[in-house]
Amino acid sequence: MKLNDTIIALATAQGVGAIAMVRLSGNDAIRLVDSVFPEKKLEVQATHTLHFGTIRDGDKIIDEVVVGLFKAPRSFTRENVVEISCHGSPVVVKELIKVFLKQGARLAEPGEFTKRAFLHGRIDLTQAEAVADIINAETDNARQAAINQMRGGFSKEINHLREELIHFASLIELELDFGEEDVEFAKRDDLRNLIKRIQSYIQTLITSFDAGNVIKNGIPTVIAGKPNAGKSTLLNALLNEEKAIVSDIPGTTRDAIEDEIILGGINFRFVDTAGLRETEDVIESIGVARTRERMKKASLIIYLFDLSQATLKEIEQEEEHLKELGIPYIKVGNKIDRGDPHLIKQLQEHDFVFISADKKENIQQLKEKILSTVHINTVKQGDVLVTNLRHFQNLTQTNDALQRVLKGLDSGITGDFLAMDIRQALHYLGEITGTITTEDLLDNIFSKFCIGK
């Protein structure tokens, strides 16, 4: 990847706005701006200063702007960076960028500013990924988890563990150089204790992934049940808007209707599905099949029972099918105002939430039940959660390699085989922070960033 050219991109959102900001980074960034900014000589100005003036294309004024100056290495990319705040017209932005392309800059690739920050050692790979997570955060919990990662606590601990492993690996490698003299530089008991301590910490991180993934990506939640159980009415009640069509005619909902709501800092993606029943209607049967597929892929199922129609036997049969899926579910008795009091009394011992979706009765109680079922705590400053699938996979592979080291120690294998497994663990740990990386990995990570970041 070229690091000696100057890149440019719009750093604010596309579209009309009061202000837009265009960013340049590269060795020649300041010189290029100087060539079209006649009011001041930026190269002689102090870093981290703002300057008012105009951007010109020859005699033509493009716009009045404020220029932010960040000289290397005291910038995000550790290169010369110039940030130009202009009026937020797409025409102004387009003309502004065209001026700098004519001066020799090139359009930045997705995530290239952050990629340069990583390649210049400004941040490590986990911190770079956290930048994207902050931009895409939809809840305060997701934002806090990304902030904690970006501040580097996770990286520091991983690097510390890796350094300890490197120390033992070097001692074992040294033993191999003195193989004929039967010396032991790396005490096996000390190595065993180190491996167990590292595994304990890694296992904590691995376990945190379930919660971290939920905080970052939300919880796909399927609302299911028989036709006319009140699924669409419940979706509308949860969202507090008329999102889904409500009708007394069975089979009204034939395809999934989705929307999101934040409960307790967690993003829930609710899906209203077609009613579950046997039907000869071709279109409706497709909807029923899709409902069953959605239920298999859900993280949580809210299953509605129509208390005005259901019997205890039918409820027990439907619950057996729910149990077979192996997915957390909440049993909801709807239409409590029209239900059989005897049936309701029987169901009170079966962990039901009783509601009237139509009258929005006990909806708050259902929300509390949803939160207690997923039991995700609020993320606090300093909490380390694994939210990234790549990190989870690398940690799992590290743990497996360390387990092989322990087995090798128990069976008394020679140092060269121990060294192989330790090297594997070091490799997987190094991939997390970017100490060990490949161009394909970097391309895959940064291609998901927005252009101006």
N, C-alpha and C positions, 0 to 999 in steps of 0.2 A: 504494500500500500504506500502511495506517495504521501510524504509528510512535509515536503518542501514547497508545496504549492499553497495558494490561499483559497479558502472555500467561503461560500456565501449562501445564506438561506434566510427566509422569513422565520423568525423565532416565535412570533405570536400566531394566533389562530387565523386561518383563512377567512376572508369576508370583510364586510364593512365594519369599521370600529372607529372610536375616537383617536386611538393611537395604534400604530403598528411598529414593530421593532425588527430591524434587519441586522443580522450578525455576520461578521467576517472573522476568520481566524487563519493565521499563517504568518510566516516571516515578513511578508510584504503587505500585510493588512493595513498598517498605519500609512505606509507610503502610498498605497492605492487610494486611500481616503484623502490623503493630503493633495493628491492630483486633481480632485474634484471639489475640494472644500477650501475656498480661497481665503476665508476669514482669519484662519490661524494656521501656524505651522505646527501640526500635531506632534511631529517627531521630537520637538524640543519641549513639549509639555510634560508635566508630571503624570505618572500613572495614577489610575483611579480618580480621574477628574472628568468633569462634564463641560462641553463647549457648544455654544449656540452659533448657528450659521446656516449656510445654504449649500445644498448639493447641486452642482451645475454640470451640464453636458455642453461644453463649449460656452457659448453666451446664454444658453437656455437654462433658466432656473427650474430644477425639478421640484424642489420643496424646501421649506425652512425646517431645520432638524435640530435635534440635540444629540451630540456625539459623545458616547461614553468610551473612555480610553483605558485599556488594561494592558500594560506592557509585560512581556515575558520576563521571568517565569511566573509572575503574580497574576495569573489568570486561570480560568477554568481548564483550558486546554494546555496551559504552560507555554502557549505561543502568544504572539501579539494578537490581541482581540479588540475589535472595535464594534460597538453596538450603537446603531443609528435609530433613534426614535423619530418617526415621521408621522404625518397624518395618515389615518387608517383607511385610505381609499385604495382599493385593489389596483387602480390605475397608477397611483403614486408609487406603490410598492413595486409594480412591474417595471416602471421606468427607472426606478432607483437601482434595482438589481441589474437591469440591462446596462446601465452606465458602468457598473463594476465588472460585468462580464467583458465589456469592451476594453477595460483597463487590464485584463488578464486574470481575473478571478474565475473560478469555476463553481458550478452549483454543487452544494454538499450532497452526499449520499445520506440515506436514512441513518440517524444515530452517529454521524461522523464526528460531530463535536465531542460527544461523550467518548467515542472510540479513541480519539486523539488524546483525551484526558487520561484514558487507561494506558495507552501505549507510551505516554510520557511519564507514567508513574504517579500521576496526580491522584488517582483512585485505583482500587483493585476491581476485579471483575464483579464481585458481589455488590460492591457499592455502585458500579455502573448499572447493574440490573435494578438496583433499588431506585435509581433515578427514574427509570421507566415506570416502576411500580408507583412512585409518588404521583407522576403525571396521570396515571390511569386509576388512581385510588378513587373509589366511589363512596367510601365510608370513612369515618374518623378512625376506626380500628385499623383499616387497611393503610391509611396514611401514617399512623403511628408505627405500625409494624415496618413499613418501608423506611421511615425516618430512623428507626433504631438500627436497621441494617445499613443504611447509608452512612451513619456515624461511625461504623467500623468495628463495633464490639465483637460481632460474629467473626469477622475476618481476623482480628487480633488473636482471638482464642484458637482459631484453626491454625494460624501461623505459629503460635506458641507450641501447640501439640506437635506440629510438623517438625519444628526445630528439635524437640526432645527426641522424636523418632529418628531424625537425621543423626543425632549424636550417637544413639545406640547402633544405628546402621553402620556408621563409620567405624565404630569399635569392632563390630563383627567383621567388616571388610578387612580391618587391620589383622584380625586373627587369621584370616585366610592367607595373608602374606607370611605368617609364621606357622603355617599348618604343620610342618614337620616337628616343631618344638612343643606342640600340644599346650599352648598357652591360652588363657581365657581373659580377654580384656573386658568383655561385656558380661557382667554378672547376670546369670540367667534368672535369679529370683528378682533382681531389680527390673529386668526387662519384663518379666511376667506382671509385676505390680504396675509398671507403666502402661502396659497394654490394657490391663483391666481398668485403670483409671481413665484412659482415653476412650475405651469402649463405653464406660458409664456415661461420659459426657456426650458421646456421639449418639448413644441410644436415647438420651433425653431429647436431643435435637430431632432424631428420626420420629420419635413419638409426637413431637410438637407439630409435625407436618399436617396431620389431620385438621388440627385447629387452624394452623397457618393457611392452609389451602382454602378453608372455609372463609376466613377473614379476607383473603385476597380475591377469591373468585365467586363468593356467595354460595348459597345453598339452593340447588334446583329442587323445588317442592311441588309435587303433583297433588292436585285436588281430584280425588276419584270417588266413585260410588255409582249406584244404579241411576238410570234416568229419573229425572224429577226429584232427586235427593236434595237439590238446592245448591249444586256446585257453583253455577254461574252467579247465583245470588250471593254466595259466600265470597267469591272473588271480588264482586262489587263492594261488599261490606268491608273487606280487608283493605281494599284500595281507596275506599270512600269515594268512588265514582262509578258511573254506569259504563264499565268497560265491556262486559259481556251481555249478550242478548238473553233476556229472561223470559221464559214462556212455560205455560202449563203443558204444552205439547211435548211428549217424550221424544228424545232424539234431536232436540233443537241444536245442541252443540255437536258438530260433526268433525271439527278439527280443533287442535289445541289453540287456546288463547293464552297469551303470556303477558305478564307485567311484573314489575319489581317494586318491592317495598323494603325499607330499612327498619328492622326491629332490633333494639338493643345494640346498635352499631354494626349489625350484620345485614348484608344484602340478601334477601330472599327472592328468588325468581319463581313466582307462583305460576303454575300451569293449570288452567281449567280444561278438562278433557271430556271427551264423549262418554256418555253413560255406558256402564258395563251391562250388557244383556245380549241374549241371542236374538239375532234379527235377520230377516231376509232382504232387507233394504241394502243394496250393494254399497251405496255411498256411506251409510251409517256403519256397516260392518267394517269398512276400511278405517273409519274413525275409532271403532272399538279396538281394532288390532293395534292402531297407533297408541291408544291409551295404555294397553298392556305393555308395549315396548317402552313407553315413557316411564311407567312405573318401575320397570326393571333397571332403568338408568338413573332414577331419582335418588337423592340423598335423604329425602324425607317424604312420606306420603301422609296426606290428610284424607282420611277415608270417611265419607259422609254416609250416615244411615238415616233414612226417612222414618222418624218415629211414628208418623201417622199411618204408615203402611207395613213396616217391618215386623217380623216376629222374632222371638229369642232364638229359635232354631236357625232361621235364615242368617241372623247376625253371627251366630257361632260358626256357620258354614263359611261365610265370607271371610271371617277372621282367620280361619284355617288357611285359606288361599293367601292371605296377607303374610302369614308367618312363613310360608314356603318361599317367599321372595327374599327373606333375610335382610330386609331394609327397615330402618326405624319408621314406625307409623304411629299416628294419633287417631284414636277412634272418636268420632264426633257424632253425637245424636242431634239431628236438626229437626226443626218444627216442634220444639218442646211444648209450645202453646197448644198444639193439636195432638200431642202424643198420648198413648195409653198410660195413665198414671201407674198401673201395675207393672208394665214393661219398664218404665223409667226407674221405678224402685228396684227392679231386678238388676238393671244395668249399672246402678250406682256402685256396685261392688266390682265392676269390670273396667275401672279406670277410664271412664267416658268423660268427655266434655260435652255438656248439654247447651245448645244454643238455639236461637231463632235468627237465622241469617236475614230473613225478610225484615224483622223488626230490630235487627242489629243488637240483639240481646246476648250478653255474655261473650261478645267478640273480644273484649279486652282479656277475659279469662283464657280464651283460646290462644291469643298472642303470647300470653305468659307461659302457657303450656308448650307452645312451639319453642320458645327460648329455653325452657328448662329441659326440653328433649335434646336439643343440640348442645346444651351447656357449654357455651363459649364465653369465657371471661373477657372483660375489657382489657385491651392491650395497654400496658403502662410504659412510661419512659424507661428504657433499659432492658425491657423484656426481649429475649431473643427467640424468635419463632422462625422455623423453616417454612417459607411460603412458595419456594421455587422448586418445581419438579426436578430440575437438573441437579440442584443441591441435594435433594432427597436421594436421588439415584447414586450420586457420588458418595454420600455418607453411608448408604447401604453397602456399596461395594467396598468402601474402606473398612467397615465393620466386618465384612466377610473375610477380607484379607487378614485382619488382625486376629480373627478367630482361628485362621489357619496357622498363624504364628503361635498361638497358645497350644494348639494341638501338636505342633512341631516340638514345642518345649516339653510337653508331657511325654512325647514318644522319644525324646532325646535325639532328634535328627541333627545333622551336621549344620554348621554355621552358614554354608553356602545356600542351603535350602531356606533357612530362616531369613537370610538376606533377601532372597527373591520375593518372599511374601511381604517383607517390610517395604521393599521398593514399590510393590504394587500399592500398598496403603499410602505411601508418600505420593505416588502418582495421582491417585484419586483425590487426596486432600489438596494437592497442588492445582488440580483442575477446577476446584471450587473457587479459589481466589484469583486464578489466572496465572499463578506461578508457572504452571505448565499449561500450555494451550496450543491450539492449532488455528490456522486461518479459517478453516471451515466452521469451527466452533464460534469464532468471533463474528463471521459473516452471519451465521444463524441468529446469534443474540442481537446484534445491532441492526439487522434488517427489520426488526419489529419496532424500532424506535420511530418517532416522527422525524421529519426531515430536519427541522430547525434545532433538534436536540442532539 
